[in-house]
Amino acid sequence: MARPPLPSPLLRTILPILPFLFLLTTPIQAQAPSANINTTNTTTPSLSTSPDASGKYTISAPGIRAQFVPYGASISNLFLNDSTGIERDVVVGFENASYYSQDGQHGHWGAVPGRYANRIANSTFSLPADPTDPSSESTTTYHIPSNENLSPAAAAAGGPDTLHGGPDGWDHRNFTVVSASSASVTFALFDPAGAQGFPGDVQAYVTYSVEEGGLWRIRMVAVSLSELTPIMLSSHTYWNLDGFANPTTPTILNHTLHLPYSGQRVGVDGNLIPDGTILPNKPNS
């Protein structure tokens, strides 16, 4: 079951059992403009389902049920049956859609961070000044708002950075529901040029669907409509794999995460900025 807003100390006691951050990334770095997408953001919604009293959209298929809210295009609940046949909610979210915008800690609960997920070092990036001329070495530098590592100590360790698109990133925005059925829901967002300092208008769509057998699919599309801009999207889902079955034991030590193809990882610096190194993962670590 999803949990309502909690005082900070209690929230911190729950977080240790929620370590698994699922990142389905769709990197579209320095996305060039496209004319093959609706630029008006006036799509007439095709809705066969409506939000419930708590403001959530529910989709389901045999063996799986999920709920979503427009704020950040966030997943709030994902129900699966456990080994005894009891339905369990295995992700973390709030009981009511209105709670997301009221959460002072703003943990990106189940949201889609954008327009650039993860961190931008020193809140600065450069793009080709003329993307039509690949031989040109001229660049344009952009300085965007910082929202992490703002303290003097952090600044001394590498400077402030921009996390998940800035202080008003996409996970702070209300998406528009443009399509909803019993097994699928699509959210749309138009991000204008200049928002959080990024160049270029961007149109984005996020579609969630479920299928028989407990399958949850995510499809993300984000396209620049006017000029070159960095884009990288992700699903910032927090997992609670025991489905709140043991709330008195907030530990992950009885869980095993199996990633058979994760032999390497990207190295990071002291501010968690990728540093370009590729590090091996120790077996059974």
Buried (B, 14 or more C-beta within 10 A) or exposed (E): EBBEBBEEEEBEEBBEBBEBEBEBEBEBEBBEBEEEBBEEBEBEEEBEBEBEEBBBBBBEBEBBBBBBBBBBBBBBBBBBBEEEEEEBBBBBBBBBBEBBEEBEEBBBBBBBBBBBBBBBBBBBBEBBEEEEEEEEEEEEEBEBBBBBBEEEEBBEEBBBBBBBBBBEBBBBBBBBBBBBBEBBBBBBBBBEBEBBBBBBBBBBBBBBBBBEEBEBEBEBBBBBBBBBBBBBBBBBBBBBBBBBEEEEEEEBEEEEEEEEEEEEEEEBEEBBBEEEEEEEEEEEE
